[in-house]
Every structure is written in structure tokens, then in C-alpha cells.
Amino acid sequence: MSKLSAWWFAPAPAERLAAVRILIGAFGLAWVLIRIRESDAVARLPAQHFKPCGVVQILDTPLPPGVALAITIATCVLMAAFIVGFRFRLLAPFAALALLWTLTYRNSWGMIFHTENLLVMHVLALSVSPAADAWALDRRPAQASPIGYGWALKLLAAITAVTYVLAAIAKLRIAGMAWLDGEQLRNQIAVDNLRKALFGDLIAPLATQFLDHPSGFTVFSVMTIVLELSAPIVLVGPRPARLWCLAAWGFHVGVVLLMNIWFLYPLLGVAFVASLPAERPFDGLIRRWHRHRGT
């Protein structure tokens, strides 16, 4: 247990966790903002379209549209406070819960976007961590976390890893070992692109070229399962973590090229920042700022 404790609570820079807070919080705020008009429009649909899921199941009927919009705006304000580290210990949990509610409420009006789950879980984890001990409006250097910052980064990386492992398990539960022959993946890509073509949407740029070569999908299927099941390697060390994050990012690029489906959270790399030295770009910006100010 002492070895496990030493590994879990291994030191990490407070600035790294702060950079992760800023990047993940900024993505969460942007995600809510760019969809605020859509969410408001959806909330004005007839009540029969409302199918509450998750935490929203406490409601029997939808909220008045004005109330739903006010909650969304409050979520944006709280997420802004989350990013800058304002009254973090008090407001961060409220920001995380508000994000959970806002995204779940939107999902209760139609298709459930499981791609938002990882974002919400990351924000929830950050909200109960010492993520504002650096680069925050309420920063207090003398009160650094006594248990360090490495555990919070490991927790975020573990959450990411679990989501990929669960994705692999889901594939194997649905298709069994037959998934590995590639036919299931090829059919899925073909049907998805056919649906896009029928509805006048853009098909994936490489879909038709690869669909003509069925044997290639065996390789893709095996690589997908290996990648997803190997996700816990991000907890082994920095180098394996970086290699896996690069492979996972490449996987999502492949999803764009073959299915024209954009999972922006991992595509922009934000889903993986807890496993990377995320503070380095900020360090450079801060140094340049101090040189500019002559301090």
C-alpha cells in the first residue's frame, strides 16, 4: 500500500493541474456557448419531445424555456469562474453540476450525446481537486495542497482510460470476437456514409476508397480494440502516456476521414491534457508577458 500511495500521490507541478483546469474549462465553456441558441430552440419544442435522462429525470415536465436559458447562462458564468480560478473551492462544484445539468437537459430533447460524458466527468473531478493553487485569481502560494497535485492528474487520466476500455468492452459484447474480422466495422462505416449521402450531408473523404478494400478493415478493427484496451497504459509513465495519446488522437482523425464524425474533445487534444506537460505552452506565454511588462 505504501508503494501504491507513493505512486498515486507522486508530485506534479501545481501549474500543470492549473493548465489542465484552464484548457478543460475553456472547452466546456465554449461547448455550451456555441450551442446556446440551439439549446434554447430545442427547449421551446412541444413537451412530448421531452424525454428526461440522467439527472434530469427528477423532472416530470420540461422547464419553462426562460428558466432553462437562465440556467444555461448561469452555467457559462460559473464555467468562466472555473477557468480563472475565482472562489474555486466554493464555485467549482457548482460549475461542474451546472454543466452536468445543462448538457443532460439538452440531451433530454433528442439524441443522447455520449461524447459529452468524458468532458463532464473531467470537470467534476477537477472541481474537487486543488486545481486553482496556481494561475488563479484566488491563488494562495503559501497554502499549497499537502497531498500534492499528481493524484488529480492521475484521476483525470484514469477516467479517460476507463471510457476507452468501456468502448472496447461494448464492441465485444455486441459483436463478440466477430468484431475483429472487420466486417462489422465496414458495415457500420458504409451505413453511416450512405445515410449522410441520402440526407445530403457530406460523406467522409476516404470512405468510398477504403470500402472497396474489405481486408483493410480487419486491421482497423484489431487496432481499435488494442488501442482502447491498452488505454490504462497512460498511468504507467510519461512516455507510454504520450505515445498512447498520439495514437488515440490519430484514431479520432481516422474516424473523421472514414465517417466524418468529429469528436472535438479528443480531436483538439483536450481529452488527453492530463497525461501531457500541459503547463509548458502557458509557461512560455507567461515568460513573454513578463518580458513585455519588464517584470
C-alpha positions in Angstrom: 0.0 0.0 0.0 2.9 2.4 0.7 4.2 1.8 -2.8 0.7 2.4 -4.3 0.3 5.5 -2.2 3.7 6.8 -3.3 2.8 6.3 -6.9 -0.7 7.8 -6.7 0.5 10.8 -4.8 3.7 11.3 -6.7 4.5 15.0 -7.0 3.5 17.1 -10.0 3.6 20.8 -10.7 0.6 22.8 -9.5 1.0 24.7 -12.8 0.3 21.5 -14.7 -3.0 20.9 -12.9 -3.9 24.6 -13.4 -3.2 24.4 -17.1 -5.5 21.3 -17.3 -8.2 23.3 -15.4 -7.9 26.2 -17.9 -8.0 24.0 -21.0 -10.8 21.7 -20.0 -12.8 24.6 -18.5 -12.3 26.6 -21.7 -13.5 23.8 -23.8 -16.6 23.3 -21.6 -17.5 27.0 -21.7 -17.0 27.1 -25.5 -19.1 24.0 -25.9 -22.0 25.5 -24.0 -21.7 28.9 -25.7 -21.6 27.6 -29.3 -24.8 25.6 -28.7 -26.7 28.1 -26.6 -29.0 29.1 -29.4 -29.7 25.5 -30.4 -30.3 24.5 -26.8 -32.8 27.4 -26.4 -34.6 26.5 -29.6 -34.8 22.8 -28.5 -36.2 23.8 -25.1 -39.1 25.5 -26.8 -40.3 22.3 -28.6 -43.6 20.8 -27.6 -43.5 18.9 -24.3 -44.0 15.5 -26.0 -40.4 15.7 -27.3 -39.0 15.9 -23.8 -37.6 12.5 -22.6 -35.7 13.2 -19.4 -32.4 11.2 -18.9 -29.8 11.2 -16.3 -30.1 13.8 -13.5 -32.9 15.5 -15.4 -35.2 12.5 -14.6 -36.2 14.4 -11.5 -38.4 16.4 -13.8 -41.8 15.1 -15.0 -42.3 18.0 -17.4 -39.8 20.4 -19.1 -38.8 23.7 -17.5 -40.1 26.9 -18.9 -37.8 28.0 -21.7 -36.8 31.1 -19.9 -35.7 29.2 -16.9 -33.7 26.7 -19.0 -32.0 29.6 -20.8 -31.2 31.3 -17.4 -29.6 28.0 -16.2 -27.5 27.8 -19.3 -26.3 31.4 -18.9 -25.5 30.7 -15.3 -23.5 27.7 -16.4 -21.4 29.9 -18.6 -20.8 32.4 -15.8 -19.8 29.6 -13.4 -17.5 28.0 -16.0 -15.8 31.3 -16.6 -15.1 31.5 -12.8 -13.9 27.9 -13.0 -11.4 28.8 -15.7 -9.9 31.8 -13.9 -10.0 30.1 -10.5 -12.3 32.6 -8.9 -13.5 31.3 -5.5 -12.7 27.9 -6.8 -13.4 25.8 -3.8 -16.9 27.3 -3.5 -17.9 27.8 -7.1 -16.1 25.0 -9.0 -18.5 22.2 -7.7 -21.5 24.4 -8.7 -19.9 24.9 -12.1 -19.5 21.2 -12.6 -23.0 20.4 -11.5 -24.4 23.2 -13.7 -22.5 21.8 -16.7 -23.9 18.3 -15.9 -27.4 19.6 -15.8 -27.2 21.8 -18.9 -25.8 19.2 -21.1 -28.1 16.5 -19.8 -31.1 18.7 -20.2 -30.2 19.3 -23.9 -29.8 15.5 -24.4 -33.3 15.0 -22.9 -34.8 16.6 -26.0 -33.4 14.1 -28.6 -30.3 12.1 -29.3 -28.1 11.4 -26.2 -24.6 12.7 -26.9 -22.4 10.2 -25.0 -19.3 12.1 -26.3 -20.0 14.8 -23.6 -19.7 12.3 -20.8 -15.9 12.5 -20.6 -15.9 16.3 -20.5 -18.5 16.4 -17.7 -16.6 13.7 -15.6 -13.3 15.7 -16.1 -14.9 18.9 -14.9 -16.5 17.1 -11.9 -13.1 15.6 -10.9 -11.3 19.0 -11.3 -14.0 20.7 -9.2 -13.0 18.7 -6.1 -9.2 18.9 -6.7 -6.7 21.7 -5.8 -6.7 22.8 -9.4 -6.6 26.5 -8.5 -3.5 26.5 -6.4 -1.7 28.2 -9.3 -2.7 30.5 -12.1 -5.9 31.5 -10.4 -7.4 34.8 -9.1 -7.6 33.3 -5.6 -4.1 31.7 -5.7 -2.5 31.4 -2.3 1.0 30.0 -2.7 1.5 29.5 1.0 -1.4 27.1 1.1 -0.2 24.6 -1.4 -2.1 21.2 -1.3 -0.5 19.0 1.4 -1.1 15.9 -0.8 0.3 17.4 -4.0 -1.2 17.5 -7.5 -0.2 14.3 -9.1 -3.2 12.3 -7.8 -5.6 14.7 -9.6 -3.9 14.3 -12.9 -3.8 10.5 -12.5 -7.5 10.6 -11.7 -8.3 12.5 -14.8 -6.1 10.2 -16.9 -7.8 7.1 -15.3 -11.2 8.5 -16.2 -10.2 8.9 -19.8 -8.7 5.4 -19.9 -11.9 3.8 -18.4 -14.0 5.4 -21.1 -11.9 3.8 -23.9 -11.8 0.4 -22.2 -15.6 0.5 -21.8 -15.9 1.3 -25.5 -13.9 -1.8 -26.3 -16.0 -3.9 -24.0 -19.1 -2.6 -25.6 -17.9 -3.6 -29.0 -17.0 -7.1 -27.9 -20.3 -7.5 -26.0 -22.3 -6.6 -29.1 -20.3 -8.4 -31.8 -18.1 -10.7 -29.9 -14.8 -11.8 -31.4 -16.5 -11.4 -34.8 -15.7 -7.7 -34.4 -12.1 -8.5 -35.2 -12.7 -9.7 -38.8 -13.6 -6.1 -39.8 -16.9 -6.8 -41.4 -18.9 -5.2 -38.6 -16.8 -2.0 -38.8 -17.0 -1.9 -42.6 -20.8 -2.3 -42.5 -21.0 0.5 -39.8 -19.0 2.9 -41.9 -20.9 2.0 -45.1 -24.3 2.6 -43.5 -23.2 5.8 -41.8 -21.9 7.3 -45.1 -25.0 6.1 -47.0 -27.2 7.8 -44.5 -25.2 11.0 -44.9 -25.4 10.8 -48.7 -29.2 10.2 -48.6 -29.8 13.3 -46.4 -27.5 15.5 -48.4 -24.7 15.6 -45.9 -21.0 15.3 -46.7 -19.7 11.8 -46.7 -16.3 11.0 -45.2 -13.4 11.9 -47.6 -11.8 8.4 -47.6 -14.9 6.2 -47.0 -15.5 5.1 -50.6 -11.9 4.4 -51.3 -11.5 2.1 -48.2 -14.9 0.4 -48.6 -13.6 -1.1 -51.8 -10.9 -3.0 -49.8 -12.6 -5.1 -47.1 -9.4 -6.7 -45.8 -8.1 -3.4 -44.5 -11.0 -3.2 -42.0 -9.6 -6.3 -40.2 -6.5 -4.3 -39.4 -8.6 -1.3 -38.4 -10.8 -3.4 -36.1 -7.9 -5.1 -34.4 -6.1 -1.8 -33.9 -9.2 -0.2 -32.5 -9.6 -2.9 -29.8 -5.9 -2.9 -29.0 -5.9 0.9 -28.7 -9.0 1.0 -26.4 -8.0 -1.9 -24.2 -4.5 -0.5 -23.8 -5.7 2.9 -22.5 -4.6 2.2 -18.9 -1.0 2.5 -20.1 -1.4 6.3 -19.7 -0.9 5.6 -15.9 2.4 3.7 -16.4 4.6 6.7 -17.2 5.0 9.9 -19.2 6.5 8.3 -22.4 3.9 5.5 -22.8 1.2 8.1 -22.0 2.4 10.4 -24.7 2.6 7.6 -27.3 -0.9 6.3 -26.4 -2.4 9.8 -26.5 -0.9 10.3 -30.0 -2.3 7.0 -31.1 -5.7 7.9 -29.7 -5.7 11.2 -31.4 -4.8 9.5 -34.7 -7.7 7.1 -34.2 -10.1 10.1 -34.0 -8.6 11.6 -37.1 -9.3 8.3 -38.8 -13.0 8.5 -37.6 -13.2 11.8 -39.3 -11.7 10.5 -42.5 -13.8 7.4 -42.7 -17.1 8.5 -41.1 -17.0 12.4 -41.0 -17.8 12.2 -37.3 -16.0 14.9 -35.3 -15.3 14.1 -31.6 -13.9 17.6 -30.8 -12.9 16.9 -27.2 -10.2 14.4 -28.2 -9.6 15.8 -31.7 -8.4 19.1 -30.1 -6.3 17.1 -27.7 -8.2 18.5 -24.6 -9.3 15.0 -23.5 -5.6 14.0 -23.1 -4.0 17.0 -21.5 -3.9 15.4 -18.0 -1.3 13.0 -19.4 0.8 15.6 -21.0 3.0 18.5 -19.8 0.2 20.9 -20.4 1.8 23.8 -18.5 4.7 24.3 -21.0 2.8 26.5 -23.5 1.5 28.6 -20.7 5.0 28.9 -19.2 6.2 30.3 -22.4 3.3 32.8 -22.7 3.8 33.9 -19.1 7.5 34.5 -19.6 6.9 36.5 -22.7 4.3 38.5 -20.9 6.7 39.3 -18.1 9.4 40.3 -20.5 6.9 42.6 -22.3 5.9 44.2 -19.0 9.5 44.4 -17.9 8.9 42.4 -14.7 
